[in-house]
Amino acid sequence: MTATMTDWQSEVKELARHRDALVLAHNYMRPEIQDVADVVGDSLALARHAATTDASTIVLCGVYFMAETAKLLSPDKTVLIPTDQAGCSLADTVTAADVRRWREENPGAVVVAYVNTSAEVKAEADICCTSSNAVEVVDSVPEDVPVLFLPDQFLGAHVRRVTGRRNLQVWLGECHVHAGISPDDVRRQVAAYPDAELLVHPECGCATSALWLAEEGVLPKERTHVLSTGGMVEAARAATASTVLVATEIGMLHQLRKAKPGTEFLAMNEKASCRYMKMTTPDLLVRCLREGRDEVSVPPAVAERARHSVEAMIRLGEPGGGE
């Protein structure tokens, strides 16, 4: 675009006002998208704002499952996403048919679906969760009832470790970006910054090993935290170290740096960038607001069942941040 950022931001605000739109942006969006949004947050925070806004239109700057979730919670509102090509490698690891087969193999089990799933998959689940409330959701299921947790294997392993539940089966899915942040990345960065605090997302391939290394004394236990992105923002504000190493998608660094200016926030792996999250550009956001595209819809039969699992999650209460 030829306009300056100030002009572009003004154009977005004016178009949003004209369309009566609330612009929501996930923490992994490009910095310029985060800076122009009305609300920036994790999956749960965005879902809550989508459910309670008075605006007639919701523009979800994120990936497609997030826009679907907004539509589930506000079925009477228009929900737009700057590009409907913004998918999710984690959501693609499980289908509704997979869930039906898994449930048939485990009669009586409760299906807990991470919000990083399609509406069709949510429709087959009993309750959804985010990375911040996954433990709370699983703990809400009676201990003698088996749990089928999907689709992220690393988050599932984290929940099993924290809850101690032996009757929790985990689907072997993963986010390609988080899975690519390895224990070697952690060792390398900690060696370079031995006094740093560590913020690790539970979807990361390094999460389990980071906690194990902390228990063994290889990593600083008191400075190693496994957190959702919402939890990372809170931890950033409370950070006492001059350097904080962050293991999640690199878009998160923008919010952390705004939360605690003067502290150095560094990526555990600088290549941890999600191409789907980065598909939303200033041009596409302007097009979205100007032309009313791309509109998101969910088939009514699917929406009714999927809404039940999302609302069941929200009814558990207000956790300290989401995915």
C-alpha positions, 0 to 999 in steps of 0.5 A, spaced: 500 500 500 502 507 498 498 510 504 502 511 511 501 506 517 497 512 520 493 513 514 491 505 513 489 505 521 485 511 520 482 507 514 481 501 517 477 504 523 473 508 519 471 502 515 469 498 521 465 504 524 461 504 517 460 497 517 459 497 525 464 492 526 469 489 531 476 487 529 479 482 533 486 479 532 490 473 535 496 474 538 500 471 532 497 476 527 502 481 524 504 486 528 501 491 524 494 487 524 495 487 532 496 494 532 489 496 529 485 491 532 480 493 537 481 487 541 488 483 541 488 476 545 488 468 545 482 464 542 478 464 549 479 472 549 477 472 542 471 468 543 468 471 549 468 478 545 465 475 539 459 472 544 458 479 548 459 484 543 454 489 540 457 490 534 453 487 528 459 484 524 465 481 527 472 481 523 476 475 526 483 476 524 486 469 525 485 462 522 479 459 520 477 455 526 477 462 530 472 465 525 468 459 526 468 459 533 466 466 533 460 465 528 458 459 533 457 464 539 454 469 535 450 466 530 446 472 528 452 476 527 456 477 520 462 474 521 468 476 516 475 473 516 480 477 511 482 470 507 478 464 508 485 460 506 487 461 513 487 454 515 491 450 521 495 444 520 493 442 527 486 442 526 487 438 519 490 432 523 483 430 525 476 430 522 469 429 525 469 421 522 476 420 526 472 422 532 466 418 531 470 412 530 474 414 536 468 414 540 465 408 538 472 404 540 471 407 547 464 407 549 462 412 555 468 416 554 468 424 554 471 427 548 475 434 550 476 438 543 481 443 543 479 449 540 484 448 534 479 444 531 473 445 525 466 446 527 465 439 525 469 436 530 467 440 535 460 438 533 462 431 535 465 433 542 462 434 549 466 440 551 472 444 548 478 447 552 483 452 550 491 451 553 489 455 559 483 451 561 485 444 559 486 442 566 480 445 568 476 442 563 479 435 564 478 435 572 471 437 571 470 430 568 469 425 573 475 421 575 472 414 573 470 416 566 475 416 560 477 422 557 479 422 549 483 428 548 484 431 541 488 433 537 494 436 540 499 431 543 503 435 546 498 439 550 495 432 551 501 430 555 501 436 559 494 435 561 496 428 563 502 430 567 498 435 571 492 432 572 495 425 573 489 421 569 491 415 567 484 414 563 486 420 558 487 418 551 491 423 547 490 424 539 497 424 536 496 431 532 500 437 532 501 444 530 507 444 525 510 450 528 510 449 535 512 441 534 518 445 530 521 448 537 525 443 539 529 441 546 535 443 542 533 450 541 531 450 548 538 448 550 542 452 545 538 459 547 539 457 555 546 456 554 546 463 550 542 467 555 543 463 562 539 468 566 533 468 562 526 466 564 523 461 559 516 462 557 513 455 553 507 454 550 504 447 552 503 445 544 511 446 543 515 439 542 519 442 547 514 443 553 515 436 556 523 436 555 523 443 558 519 441 564 523 435 565 530 438 564 528 443 569 526 438 574 533 435 573 536 442 574 539 443 567 534 449 566 532 454 572 526 451 575 523 457 578 524 461 571 521 455 567 514 456 565 509 452 561 503 457 559 498 459 554 499 465 550 494 469 555 498 467 561 505 469 557 502 476 557 501 476 565 508 473 566 511 478 561 508 484 566 511 480 572 518 478 569 524 480 573 529 477 568 532 482 563 531 477 558 525 472 557 526 466 552 519 465 548 517 458 545 511 459 541 509 462 534 513 469 533 507 473 533 507 473 540 513 477 541 509 483 539 504 483 545 510 481 550 514 487 548 508 492 549 507 488 555 513 490 558 518 495 555 525 495 557 525 487 557 528 483 552 523 478 549 527 473 544 524 467 540 526 460 542 526 459 535 526 465 530 523 460 524 517 459 528 512 463 524 505 460 522 504 462 514 497 461 516 497 466 521 501 471 517 496 470 511 492 476 514 495 483 511 493 490 511 491 489 504 486 484 505 483 487 512 481 493 508 478 489 502 474 485 508 472 491 511 470 494 504 467 489 501 464 484 506 469 478 505 470 473 506 464 471 510 464 465 515 458 460 515 457 454 519 451 449 517 445 449 522 445 442 524 453 442 525 453 449 529 447 447 534 452 441 536 458 445 536 455 451 540 454 446 545 461 444 546 464 451 546 458 454 551 460 448 555 467 450 556 465 458 557 461 456 562 466 453 567 468 460 568 474 465 566 481 462 566 487 466 566 487 466 558 486 462 552 490 458 547 
